[in-house]
Amino acid sequence: MGEQNGDVDKEYWGNRLEVNADLVIERHADRRYLDTWVRKLSRIARQLLVHHLGMDTQAAAGQQRLQLLAIPGQLLPVLLVAAATSGKRSTAIVEVARQRLEPDAVNACRGKAGRHDRLALMWQLYCADRRNLELVFHLDRVQSRGVARMVLTSRPRGMVSTTAAFFTKPNIQGLLDDYERATRSRRTSLCSEILRTRHEHFQVFIKRDYKPAFVSKGAQNTFGFAPEWMVLEFEPDLHRVRVSSQSTDVPATLANQIATAFFGVPSEYENESIYTHADKLKGFLSTLIRDPDTLPLVELVSVSTRLLQAPVLRLSDRLNRSLAPTVRHFASAFGNPLDDVEGIRYLKVLWLQHRVKLVFEEGRTHNTFVVRYLDQPLGGDERREFERMMRDRYAITVLSTEKRHAA
């Protein structure tokens, strides 16, 4: 599998993966750059390439590098894959690899420290099916931002068609075009991909002109728009949608338009709110102090300190040790700052080596709260695991701090 300089699919690499193929081709033609690049290849990636190209996998590292440099034409696709790997979250790469590759292939890319070799995984994904790189690209966009959970204000009874027949690129593209025309936005929205997940959810990936911008090359400026990637993930019945985006209004409006077209009646999403009673939260907070090793409390900011002039209290441990002894000591002198849920601005717990921020948003009824968490530090699987852990262990449903609203 090798793309030569004359037949590199620039539409695929440039438009779908945002890889500057011309720059990669230019670097590939530079012998000094290629020499340096081959020398910097990790052992796992080098061994994988040597095996893929039918070379001697038992040869010394130096000999393997010479073998690779002897066939520079076959290294161009590897350089393109490396460019597509740059800047992508490891969690996104590993998540797609576990779905698309055999377990032995994934394990072969794991180093002694337990970390996966990113280029090795991406190369195997590319060799299996180059669309796998698009999955990584899109999933990385989801994980790079928080995910707002929205629910229909009322559930319509009928529908125009089945979800599988409805979620096609031409159909969704037509709805996007209708929106841009109706709003006279002078922007373009592109339905880049629609993926059907193993849970029968439909992920709609939209690339839209975001805000005016320009790029320069020497004295010349090219004016246009900076792009925004939106991801709308609809449940099978479209009752709920998850939104990942930079803007807060347009994605919700587009989701409303898609649901309206699907049901054939005006439909609208609102930010989902699941309420937890204060007594349950107090039990959860008590557990953080009583059982500090299960879910260590590593940071707390509260306005309920019972101190003169009511200063804001901030406790934090940079080494990620539990604050349980500190809170006990403070409580013995001034009262427990965790007793007043309303006074807690936020707290952070340590989970899977991440400091996860939790906030308690007052509900519509007395003594109820919506528990939200900052999900950006976590990968896709990690988010699902954290939400499952909070639900199963503490009977608390947590939602992302991300919210969206329609324009």
C-alpha positions as CSV (number, residue, x, y, z in Angstrom):
1,M,0.0,0.0,0.0
2,G,1.8,3.1,-1.1
3,E,0.7,6.5,-2.5
4,Q,3.2,8.0,-4.8
5,N,3.7,11.8,-5.2
6,G,1.6,11.9,-8.3
7,D,-1.5,10.0,-7.0
8,V,-1.9,11.2,-3.4
9,D,-5.6,11.5,-2.7
10,K,-5.5,15.2,-1.5
11,E,-9.3,15.3,-1.2
12,Y,-9.1,12.5,1.4
13,W,-6.0,13.8,3.3
14,G,-6.7,17.5,3.0
15,N,-10.5,17.8,3.2
16,R,-11.4,14.8,5.3
17,L,-8.3,14.7,7.6
18,E,-7.0,18.3,7.4
19,V,-3.5,17.1,6.6
20,N,-1.3,19.4,4.5
21,A,-0.5,16.7,1.9
22,D,1.7,19.1,-0.2
23,L,3.9,19.8,2.9
24,V,4.2,16.1,3.6
25,I,5.2,15.4,0.0
26,E,7.8,18.2,0.2
27,R,9.3,16.8,3.4
28,H,9.3,13.3,2.0
29,A,11.4,14.5,-0.9
30,D,14.0,15.9,1.5
31,R,16.5,13.2,2.2
32,R,17.8,14.8,5.3
33,Y,14.3,15.1,6.8
34,L,13.5,11.5,5.9
35,D,16.7,10.3,7.5
36,T,15.9,12.1,10.7
37,W,12.3,10.9,10.7
38,V,13.3,7.3,10.3
39,R,15.8,7.6,13.1
40,K,13.1,9.0,15.4
41,L,10.7,6.1,14.8
42,S,9.9,4.2,18.0
43,R,10.9,0.6,18.2
44,I,7.3,-0.6,18.0
45,A,6.5,1.5,14.9
46,R,9.7,0.6,13.2
47,Q,9.2,-3.1,13.8
48,L,5.6,-2.9,12.6
49,L,6.7,-1.2,9.3
50,V,9.5,-3.7,8.8
51,H,7.1,-6.6,9.2
52,H,4.5,-4.9,7.0
53,L,7.1,-4.4,4.2
54,G,8.4,-8.0,4.4
55,M,11.8,-7.1,5.8
56,D,13.9,-8.8,8.4
57,T,12.3,-8.2,11.8
58,Q,15.3,-9.8,13.5
59,A,17.8,-7.3,12.1
60,A,19.5,-4.7,14.3
61,A,17.8,-1.4,14.6
62,G,20.4,0.4,12.5
63,Q,20.1,-2.2,9.7
64,Q,16.3,-1.9,9.8
65,R,16.6,1.9,9.4
66,L,18.8,1.4,6.3
67,Q,16.3,-1.0,4.9
68,L,13.5,1.5,5.3
69,L,15.5,4.3,3.8
70,A,16.3,2.1,0.8
71,I,12.6,2.2,-0.2
72,P,11.6,5.9,0.3
73,G,8.6,5.7,-2.0
74,Q,6.9,3.3,0.3
75,L,7.4,5.6,3.3
76,L,5.2,8.4,1.9
77,P,1.9,6.9,3.2
78,V,3.4,6.4,6.6
79,L,4.4,10.1,6.7
80,L,0.8,11.0,5.8
81,V,-0.5,8.8,8.5
82,A,2.0,10.3,11.0
83,A,0.7,13.8,10.0
84,A,-2.9,12.6,10.6
85,T,-1.8,11.3,14.0
86,S,-0.3,14.6,15.1
87,G,-2.5,16.4,17.7
88,K,-5.0,13.6,18.1
89,R,-5.9,12.3,21.5
90,S,-4.5,8.9,22.4
91,T,-7.8,8.0,23.9
92,A,-9.5,8.6,20.6
93,I,-6.9,6.5,18.7
94,V,-7.1,3.6,21.2
95,E,-10.9,3.6,21.3
96,V,-11.2,3.2,17.5
97,A,-8.4,0.6,17.5
98,R,-10.2,-1.5,20.1
99,Q,-13.3,-1.4,17.9
100,R,-11.7,-2.0,14.6
101,L,-8.6,-4.2,15.2
102,E,-8.1,-7.6,16.7
103,P,-7.0,-7.6,20.4
104,D,-3.6,-9.1,19.5
105,A,-2.9,-6.3,17.1
106,V,-3.8,-3.7,19.7
107,N,-1.7,-5.4,22.4
108,A,1.3,-5.5,20.0
109,C,1.4,-1.7,20.0
110,R,1.6,-1.5,23.8
111,G,5.0,-0.5,25.2
112,K,6.7,-1.6,28.4
113,A,5.1,1.3,30.3
114,G,1.7,0.2,29.3
115,R,1.2,3.0,26.8
116,H,0.1,2.4,23.2
117,D,2.3,3.6,20.3
118,R,0.0,6.1,18.5
119,L,1.6,5.8,15.1
120,A,1.7,2.0,15.2
121,L,-2.0,1.9,16.0
122,M,-2.9,4.5,13.3
123,W,-0.8,2.7,10.7
124,Q,-2.7,-0.6,11.4
125,L,-6.0,1.2,11.3
126,Y,-5.0,2.8,7.9
127,C,-3.9,-0.6,6.5
128,A,-7.2,-2.2,7.6
129,D,-9.4,0.5,6.2
130,R,-8.4,4.1,5.6
131,R,-11.8,5.3,6.8
132,N,-10.7,4.3,10.2
133,L,-8.6,7.4,10.3
134,E,-11.7,9.5,9.7
135,L,-13.3,7.8,12.7
136,V,-10.3,8.8,14.8
137,F,-10.5,12.4,13.4
138,H,-14.2,12.7,14.2
139,L,-13.9,11.0,17.6
140,D,-11.1,13.3,18.6
141,R,-13.4,16.3,17.8
142,V,-16.0,14.8,20.3
143,Q,-13.4,14.3,23.0
144,S,-11.7,17.6,22.7
145,R,-14.8,19.4,24.0
146,G,-17.5,18.8,26.5
147,V,-20.7,17.1,25.5
148,A,-24.1,18.8,26.3
149,R,-27.0,16.4,26.8
150,M,-30.3,17.7,25.6
151,V,-33.8,16.2,25.6
152,L,-37.0,16.9,23.7
153,T,-39.4,19.2,25.5
154,S,-42.2,16.9,24.4
155,R,-42.1,13.6,22.6
156,P,-43.9,13.6,19.2
157,R,-45.9,10.5,18.4
158,G,-45.2,10.0,14.8
159,M,-42.2,10.1,12.4
160,V,-41.7,10.7,8.7
161,S,-39.4,7.7,8.2
162,T,-37.2,5.2,9.9
163,T,-34.0,6.5,11.5
164,A,-31.8,4.5,9.1
165,A,-33.6,5.9,6.1
166,F,-33.7,9.4,7.5
167,F,-30.0,9.7,8.5
168,T,-28.4,9.9,5.1
169,K,-25.8,12.5,4.1
170,P,-28.0,14.0,1.3
171,N,-31.0,14.3,3.6
172,I,-29.1,16.0,6.4
173,Q,-27.2,18.2,3.9
174,G,-30.4,19.4,2.5
175,L,-31.6,20.5,6.0
176,L,-28.2,22.2,6.6
177,D,-28.6,24.1,3.3
178,D,-32.1,25.1,4.3
179,Y,-30.9,26.6,7.6
180,E,-28.1,28.6,6.0
181,R,-30.5,30.0,3.3
182,A,-33.2,30.8,5.8
183,T,-30.9,32.6,8.2
184,R,-28.9,34.3,5.4
185,S,-25.8,33.5,7.3
186,R,-23.4,33.6,4.3
187,R,-21.8,30.5,5.8
188,T,-21.7,26.9,4.5
189,S,-22.4,23.8,6.6
190,L,-21.1,20.4,5.4
191,C,-22.4,17.1,6.5
192,S,-19.0,15.4,6.6
193,E,-20.1,12.0,7.9
194,I,-22.9,10.1,9.6
195,L,-21.8,7.2,11.8
196,R,-24.1,4.5,13.3
197,T,-22.6,3.4,16.6
198,R,-22.8,0.0,18.1
199,H,-25.6,1.4,20.4
200,E,-27.6,2.3,17.3
201,H,-27.0,6.0,17.9
202,F,-26.5,8.3,14.9
203,Q,-23.5,10.6,15.1
204,V,-23.8,13.5,12.6
205,F,-20.5,15.3,12.0
206,I,-20.9,18.8,10.6
207,K,-18.1,21.2,9.4
208,R,-19.4,24.7,9.4
209,D,-17.9,28.2,8.7
210,Y,-17.5,29.6,12.1
211,K,-16.1,33.1,12.2
212,P,-14.2,35.3,9.6
213,A,-10.5,34.6,9.4
214,F,-7.6,34.7,7.0
215,V,-4.4,32.8,6.3
216,S,-1.3,34.4,4.9
217,K,1.5,33.1,2.7
218,G,4.1,35.8,2.4
219,A,2.5,39.0,1.4
220,Q,-0.7,37.4,0.2
221,N,-3.8,36.9,2.4
222,T,-6.6,34.5,1.7
223,F,-9.9,35.5,3.4
224,G,-12.5,33.1,4.5
225,F,-13.8,31.5,7.7
226,A,-12.3,29.5,10.5
227,P,-14.0,26.2,10.7
228,E,-16.0,24.7,13.5
229,W,-16.7,21.0,13.9
230,M,-20.1,20.1,15.4
231,V,-21.1,16.6,16.5
232,L,-24.8,15.8,17.0
233,E,-25.3,12.3,18.5
234,F,-29.0,11.3,18.3
235,E,-30.5,8.4,20.2
236,P,-32.4,5.9,18.1
237,D,-35.8,7.5,18.9
238,L,-34.3,11.1,18.7
239,H,-35.7,11.7,22.2
240,R,-32.2,12.8,23.3
241,V,-29.2,14.3,21.5
242,R,-25.7,14.9,22.7
243,V,-24.0,18.1,21.3
244,S,-20.3,18.7,21.0
245,S,-19.3,22.1,19.5
246,Q,-17.6,25.4,20.0
247,S,-20.6,27.6,19.5
248,T,-23.6,27.3,21.8
249,D,-26.6,28.3,19.7
250,V,-26.3,27.0,16.1
251,P,-25.9,23.3,17.0
252,A,-29.1,23.3,19.1
253,T,-31.0,25.0,16.4
254,L,-29.8,22.5,13.8
255,A,-30.7,19.6,16.2
256,N,-34.2,21.1,16.4
257,Q,-34.5,21.4,12.7
258,I,-33.4,17.7,12.2
259,A,-35.9,16.5,14.8
260,T,-38.7,18.6,13.3
261,A,-38.0,17.1,9.9
262,F,-37.9,13.6,11.4
263,F,-41.1,13.8,13.3
264,G,-42.9,16.1,10.8
265,V,-44.0,18.5,13.6
266,P,-42.2,21.4,15.4
267,S,-39.7,19.8,17.9
268,E,-37.3,21.5,20.3
269,Y,-34.5,20.3,22.6
270,E,-33.6,21.7,26.0
271,N,-30.7,21.0,28.3
272,E,-31.3,17.9,30.2
273,S,-31.6,18.2,34.0
274,I,-31.7,15.2,36.3
275,Y,-32.3,16.1,40.0
276,T,-30.6,14.7,43.0
277,H,-31.9,15.4,46.5
278,A,-29.7,17.2,48.9
279,D,-29.7,14.3,51.4
280,K,-28.3,12.0,48.8
281,L,-25.5,14.5,48.0
282,K,-24.7,14.9,51.7
283,G,-24.3,11.1,51.9
284,F,-22.0,11.2,48.9
285,L,-19.9,14.0,50.5
286,S,-19.7,12.2,53.7
287,T,-18.4,9.1,51.9
288,L,-15.6,11.2,50.4
289,I,-14.4,11.8,54.0
290,R,-15.3,8.5,55.6
291,D,-13.8,6.4,52.7
292,P,-11.1,8.6,51.2
293,D,-9.3,5.9,49.2
294,T,-12.3,5.0,47.0
295,L,-12.8,8.4,45.4
296,P,-10.2,10.9,46.9
297,L,-11.4,14.5,47.3
298,V,-8.4,16.6,46.1
299,E,-9.9,20.1,45.9
300,L,-12.7,22.0,47.5
301,V,-14.0,25.6,47.1
302,S,-16.7,26.7,49.4
303,V,-18.3,29.9,50.6
304,S,-19.7,28.3,53.8
305,T,-16.8,28.6,56.2
306,R,-18.5,30.2,59.3
307,L,-15.5,32.5,59.5
308,L,-15.7,36.3,60.0
309,Q,-16.5,38.2,56.8
310,A,-17.3,34.9,55.1
311,P,-14.1,34.4,53.0
312,V,-14.1,31.9,50.2
313,L,-12.4,28.7,51.4
314,R,-10.1,26.8,48.9
315,L,-8.4,23.6,49.9
316,S,-6.3,21.7,47.3
317,D,-3.6,19.1,47.3
318,R,-1.3,19.3,44.3
319,L,-0.1,15.8,44.9
320,N,-3.6,14.4,44.5
321,R,-3.8,13.2,48.1
322,S,-7.2,13.0,49.8
323,L,-8.3,16.1,51.7
324,A,-10.2,14.0,54.2
325,P,-7.8,14.6,57.1
326,T,-7.7,18.4,56.3
327,V,-11.5,18.6,56.2
328,R,-11.8,16.8,59.5
329,H,-9.3,19.1,61.1
330,F,-11.1,22.2,59.8
331,A,-14.5,20.8,60.8
332,S,-13.3,20.3,64.4
333,A,-12.5,24.0,64.7
334,F,-15.0,25.8,62.5
335,G,-17.6,23.4,61.2
336,N,-17.7,21.0,58.3
337,P,-17.7,23.0,55.0
338,L,-19.3,20.0,53.2
339,D,-22.5,20.3,55.3
340,D,-23.9,23.1,53.2
341,V,-24.3,21.8,49.7
342,E,-25.5,25.2,48.4
343,G,-22.3,26.8,49.6
344,I,-20.0,24.5,47.6
345,R,-18.8,26.3,44.5
346,Y,-17.1,23.1,43.2
347,L,-15.0,20.2,44.2
348,K,-12.6,17.9,42.5
349,V,-12.2,14.2,42.9
350,L,-9.4,11.9,41.6
351,W,-10.6,9.3,39.2
352,L,-8.4,7.3,36.8
353,Q,-5.6,9.8,37.5
354,H,-7.8,12.7,36.4
355,R,-8.9,15.6,38.6
356,V,-12.6,15.6,37.8
357,K,-14.5,18.8,38.7
358,L,-18.0,18.5,40.1
359,V,-20.5,21.3,40.6
360,F,-23.9,21.3,42.2
361,E,-26.5,23.3,40.3
362,E,-29.6,24.2,42.3
363,G,-32.7,22.6,41.0
364,R,-36.2,23.9,40.3
365,T,-37.6,22.4,43.5
366,H,-36.4,22.9,47.1
367,N,-33.4,20.8,48.2
368,T,-32.6,19.4,44.8
369,F,-29.5,19.8,42.7
370,V,-28.3,18.9,39.2
371,V,-24.8,17.3,39.6
372,R,-22.6,18.3,36.6
373,Y,-19.0,17.5,35.9
374,L,-16.3,18.9,33.6
375,D,-15.9,16.1,31.1
376,Q,-13.2,17.5,28.8
377,P,-10.2,15.9,30.7
378,L,-11.8,12.5,30.1
379,G,-11.8,10.4,27.0
380,G,-15.0,8.9,25.6
381,D,-14.8,5.5,27.4
382,E,-13.6,7.3,30.6
383,R,-16.6,9.6,30.6
384,R,-19.0,6.6,30.2
385,E,-17.1,4.8,33.0
386,F,-17.2,7.8,35.3
387,E,-21.0,8.3,34.8
388,R,-21.6,4.6,35.3
389,M,-19.5,4.6,38.5
390,M,-21.3,7.6,40.0
391,R,-24.7,6.0,39.1
392,D,-23.9,2.5,40.4
393,R,-21.8,3.4,43.5
394,Y,-23.5,6.5,44.7
395,A,-26.9,6.4,42.9
396,I,-26.2,9.9,41.4
397,T,-26.6,10.8,37.7
398,V,-24.0,13.2,36.6
399,L,-24.3,15.4,33.5
400,S,-21.7,17.5,31.7
401,T,-21.3,21.1,32.6
402,E,-21.7,21.9,28.9
403,K,-25.0,23.4,27.8
404,R,-26.5,24.6,24.6
405,H,-29.3,26.9,23.6
406,A,-31.1,27.7,20.4
407,A,-30.7,31.1,18.8
